[in-house]
């Protein structure tokens, strides 16, 4: 009898142990749904650009010209720079200079993530296009059918991507004391809630004209969250960063990361603190490196990246109501010359962070320049485009080295 009791007791203990051992732990925010949809969430795949290996002579000649350009415009003692030039997936030139974080004495190197400012829009647009390509949403779908509280029935996903929505800029709108208490951190959802609460009018009718506006990409981040069931940082990690091995790239979580990320500085070296707008993402708030952005850029050349029709729609201008060569596609700026040559790029600026992403599609060249010490110099790297193709930028004496 005693042995049977012992046996029954042992069986009960073992059963409890197995049940406890098999019980799932409560996941952290943003990960619960990830475990459920990991296998079905569309994502970008890595891609290695094929083509002839660049000769040492070719790389040497290009590198010498680029070095002359950088030495002429940047100063090792005064400037911060994180830069790369890539062709056919092969690094032609790479440069890191300056102290990324003065307090922690972190020197700039290939693993130092910097705030890429509005270059973040290129990645947000890519995540949106991936969802469109997978049939999760439609390019011309009304935003109000996705975000049910969205109070503007005429605005579509395409209009957010190409900045033709007419939405007001949240940064200026929330700066009004009657609208928002700047002692409180603003979030993407707060922006939408404010539009509903105050019945905020559009700045202009939807799709009437182009107006670059960060609000468009803050709303796209909400759409990504709605469709994936994940917070934007987790969705971007799952859809883009992890599949491509972008280990130094992340979306800043304001509560968790703001004290740990590399700060930004004024041109005179004074640190710029964060403010109530620094929790909004989609339009900004991605931290990355040139090498990680190289992985991202290469993946977009894959024949399986998106269907050809969707890619064509991404790289075409939508705003011709004003005469000029400049235009905007779906998450990418462009210059369209009468010669037929197209130049694709995106710049960024947030606090002391400035960035430039140049994508020479025809030549399979990427140029990236980042700085966390305010300077317009990163925008100058477009002048390197004539090194690789027929890009008729107006030349001055500073550009003679490119000939």
Buried (B, 14 or more C-beta within 10 A) or exposed (E): EEEEEEEEEEEEEEEEEEEEEEEEEEEEEBBEBBEEEEEEBBBBEEBEBEEEEBEEEBBEEBBEBBEEBBEEBBEEEEBBBBBBBBBBBBBBBBBBBBBBBEEEEEEBEEEBBBBBBBBBBBBBBBBBBBBBBBEBBBBEBBBBEBBEEBBBEBBBBBBBBBBBBBBBBBBEBBBEEEBBEBEEBBBBBBBBEBBEEEEBEBBBEBBEEBBEBBBBBBBBBBBBBBBBBBBBBBBBBBBBBBBBEBBBBBBBBBEEBBEEBBBBBEEEEEBBEBEBBBBBBBBBBBBBBBBBBBBBBBBBBBEEBBEEEBBEBBBBBBBEEEEEEEBBBBBBBBBBEEEEBBBBBBBBBBBBBBBBBBBBBEBBBBBBBBBBBBBEBBBBBBBBBBBBEEBBBEEEEEBEBBE
